[in-house]
Amino acid sequence: MGKKYEVGEELTGKVTGIQPYGAFVALDEETQGLVHISEITYGFVRDINDFLAVGDEVKVKVLEVDHDAGKISLSIRALQEAPNNHHKTNRPRKSLQDRVKEQDAEGFNSLKDKLKDWIDRSGY
């Protein structure tokens, strides 16, 4: 490794190689790090080539540095804004039993009792 990189640093590098598990990014003439596939972007990444190509200039954040092994873990995702998850809100979660009670005012009935009710409702 040339320069000493520190966790948390934000850098610009160039993609030098792509493997199924991640992309290698040159940080300087002597040093490259790996952006693991899970650190490319938010969401599921099936094929890194859909997001990056060799020669692309990318902004990365240093996640981990192993000076002894000469390895640097990088992230592109860490510099992106997290997506807005519409289904996640601050309202309290209801228990499964509460949700069942909402959907079935009668609560738990045996299948035999339910079957009679379903047949009556169907009009047969």
MONORPE-V750926 format. One record per residue. RES is the residue in one small letter. PHI is phi in whole degrees, -180 to 180 (999 if undefined). Layout:
BEGIN
res=RES phi=PHI
res=RES phi=PHI
END
This chain:
BEGIN
res=m phi=999
res=g phi=-78
res=k phi=-69
res=k phi=-86
res=y phi=-98
res=e phi=-118
res=v phi=-57
res=g phi=97
res=e phi=-63
res=e phi=-110
res=l phi=-134
res=t phi=-115
res=g phi=-140
res=k phi=-121
res=v phi=-67
res=t phi=-110
res=g phi=-168
res=i phi=-129
res=q phi=-124
res=p phi=-58
res=y phi=-95
res=g phi=169
res=a phi=-121
res=f phi=-90
res=v phi=-127
res=a phi=-78
res=l phi=-98
res=d phi=-157
res=e phi=-62
res=e phi=-113
res=t phi=-124
res=q phi=-135
res=g phi=-127
res=l phi=-117
res=v phi=-99
res=h phi=-63
res=i phi=-53
res=s phi=-73
res=e phi=-107
res=i phi=-73
res=t phi=-161
res=y phi=-72
res=g phi=91
res=f phi=-85
res=v phi=-114
res=r phi=-82
res=d phi=-134
res=i phi=-60
res=n phi=-63
res=d phi=-73
res=f phi=-118
res=l phi=-135
res=a phi=-138
res=v phi=-58
res=g phi=100
res=d phi=-64
res=e phi=-93
res=v phi=-132
res=k phi=-92
res=v phi=-134
res=k phi=-119
res=v phi=-78
res=l phi=-95
res=e phi=-155
res=v phi=-128
res=d phi=-113
res=h phi=-63
res=d phi=-65
res=a phi=-88
res=g phi=71
res=k phi=-116
res=i phi=-129
res=s phi=-96
res=l phi=-122
res=s phi=-141
res=i phi=-92
res=r phi=-57
res=a phi=-62
res=l phi=-100
res=q phi=-100
res=e phi=-75
res=a phi=-64
res=p phi=-66
res=n phi=-83
res=n phi=-89
res=h phi=-66
res=h phi=-77
res=k phi=-98
res=t phi=-127
res=n phi=-88
res=r phi=-73
res=p phi=-67
res=r phi=-77
res=k phi=-93
res=s phi=-71
res=l phi=-58
res=q phi=-63
res=d phi=-63
res=r phi=-67
res=v phi=-64
res=k phi=-62
res=e phi=-63
res=q phi=-84
res=d phi=-136
res=a phi=-59
res=e phi=-83
res=g phi=72
res=f phi=-79
res=n phi=-127
res=s phi=-68
res=l phi=-60
res=k phi=-61
res=d phi=-65
res=k phi=-64
res=l phi=-59
res=k phi=-60
res=d phi=-63
res=w phi=-65
res=i phi=-64
res=d phi=-61
res=r phi=-69
res=s phi=-74
res=g phi=89
res=y phi=-85
END
